[in-house]
Amino acid sequence: MYIDFDPSDEGSSLGKYLKSLREEKEISIEELAESTKIKQDYLEAIEEDKYDVLPEGPYLMLFLKSYSEALDIEYDKLVSYLEAATAQAPSKPARAKPAAGKSPNEEKPAEESRAQTLKPVVDIHDKRRRQQAERQNGETKKYLMVIGAIVFLAFIAVILFIIFTAQPQPPEPLLDQAETENQLTPAELEQQRLDQFLAQFDELSISIYPASQQGLTFTVDGLARGQILQTPGMIVRDTAEESLYISMLEMDGSRIYLNGYLVILDTLSLVGEHNIVFTKTNWIEFVDTTITETENE
């Protein structure tokens, strides 16, 4: 409870006043000693009005200066209170005389040096605010670390869930050739086999074995080769990328091969006009694939 100081009241005490003011501000004696850099024993002596145990000279004034700043009290007011309190207090016993051979002035430099080494007062309220801010920052960092750990663990859990739950789809079974052919109509099957057979040939080649002297006319990919008189025993060979026209004077046992297979002459008329056009896709219709050029050479 706050107790005011009344110098006119003999029962009033400066020490009780200071102590009540410190407790009202919720400052412990230890905190006050740490902030003012004053010994706790001296602070307790001030609050107990034991001025006889306090150092003389400027120290008591410095103590009061630090005390006033720490508790936010007017220094001049506190000095006036001290003067009134010391006037009421019994006189302080005389100090012991200095030892022989030493003058009193020899002790003054040490006292002045100690006075100069007193550290400035630290505002105890600022210190509390800093401590509170540090605690809040520490709690915030811990909170963020906990959130980060939770997010990381959740991410790992999702990855593991995907890995262990995602089952690879088995590939569709490949149909073998027999099963594929069974699914086709006869016409589609025949066309498939024909396409596979024709895919073996990149160009259209022709070989002619004349049985007698022959007059041949060639037109290869639209370019006319002209008329060639061919004697027996000599073979005419040529290739075309797309189409081939042939005209012979007569058919007298001469043999013609397209891509190495014998042309069935009894179904063709090669005499006269160029009425037969062999291409890479239709030549198979005019040959016998059971008779090859190598078999008849």
Secondary structure as the mmCIF struct_conf table of DSSP 4:
data_model
#
loop_
_struct_conf.conf_type_id
_struct_conf.id
_struct_conf.beg_label_comp_id
_struct_conf.beg_label_asym_id
_struct_conf.beg_label_seq_id
_struct_conf.end_label_comp_id
_struct_conf.end_label_asym_id
_struct_conf.end_label_seq_id
TURN_TY1_P TURN_TY1_P1 PRO A 7 SER A 8
TURN_TY1_P TURN_TY1_P2 GLU A 10 GLY A 11
HELX_RH_AL_P HELX_RH_AL_P1 LEU A 14 GLU A 24
TURN_TY1_P TURN_TY1_P3 LYS A 25 GLU A 26
HELX_RH_AL_P HELX_RH_AL_P2 ILE A 29 THR A 36
TURN_TY1_P TURN_TY1_P4 LYS A 37 LYS A 37
HELX_RH_AL_P HELX_RH_AL_P3 GLN A 40 GLU A 47
TURN_TY1_P TURN_TY1_P5 GLU A 48 ASP A 49
HELX_RH_3T_P HELX_RH_3T_P1 TYR A 51 VAL A 53
BEND BEND1 LEU A 54 LEU A 54
TURN_TY1_P TURN_TY1_P6 GLY A 57 GLY A 57
HELX_RH_AL_P HELX_RH_AL_P4 PRO A 58 LEU A 71
TURN_TY1_P TURN_TY1_P7 ASP A 72 ASP A 72
HELX_RH_AL_P HELX_RH_AL_P5 TYR A 75 GLN A 88
BEND BEND2 ALA A 89 ALA A 89
HELX_LH_PP_P HELX_LH_PP_P1 PRO A 90 ALA A 99
TURN_TY1_P TURN_TY1_P8 ALA A 100 GLY A 101
HELX_RH_3T_P HELX_RH_3T_P2 PRO A 104 GLU A 107
HELX_RH_AL_P HELX_RH_AL_P6 LYS A 108 GLN A 116
TURN_TY1_P TURN_TY1_P9 THR A 117 THR A 117
HELX_LH_PP_P HELX_LH_PP_P2 LEU A 118 ASP A 123
HELX_RH_AL_P HELX_RH_AL_P7 ILE A 124 THR A 165
HELX_LH_PP_P HELX_LH_PP_P3 GLN A 167 ASP A 176
HELX_RH_AL_P HELX_RH_AL_P8 GLN A 177 ASN A 182
TURN_TY1_P TURN_TY1_P10 GLN A 183 GLN A 183
BEND BEND3 LEU A 184 LEU A 184
HELX_RH_AL_P HELX_RH_AL_P9 PRO A 186 LEU A 198
TURN_TY1_P TURN_TY1_P11 ALA A 199 GLN A 200
BEND BEND4 ASP A 202 GLU A 203
STRN STRN1 LEU A 204 TYR A 209
BEND BEND5 ALA A 211 SER A 212
STRN STRN2 GLN A 214 VAL A 220
TURN_TY1_P TURN_TY1_P12 ASP A 221 GLY A 222
STRN STRN3 LEU A 223 GLN A 230
TURN_TY1_P TURN_TY1_P13 PRO A 232 GLY A 233
HELX_LH_PP_P HELX_LH_PP_P4 MET A 234 ILE A 235
STRN STRN4 VAL A 236 ALA A 240
BEND BEND6 GLU A 241 GLU A 242
STRN STRN5 SER A 243 MET A 248
BEND BEND7 LEU A 249 LEU A 249
BEND BEND8 ASP A 252 GLY A 253
STRN STRN6 ARG A 255 LEU A 258
TURN_TY1_P TURN_TY1_P14 ASN A 259 GLY A 260
STRN STRN7 TYR A 261 VAL A 263
HELX_RH_3T_P HELX_RH_3T_P3 LEU A 265 THR A 267
STRN STRN8 VAL A 271 VAL A 271
BEND BEND9 GLY A 272 GLU A 273
STRN STRN9 VAL A 277 THR A 279
TURN_TY1_P TURN_TY1_P15 LYS A 280 ASN A 282
HELX_RH_3T_P HELX_RH_3T_P4 TRP A 283 PHE A 286
STRN STRN10 VAL A 287 THR A 292
HELX_RH_AL_P HELX_RH_AL_P10 GLU A 293 ASN A 296
#
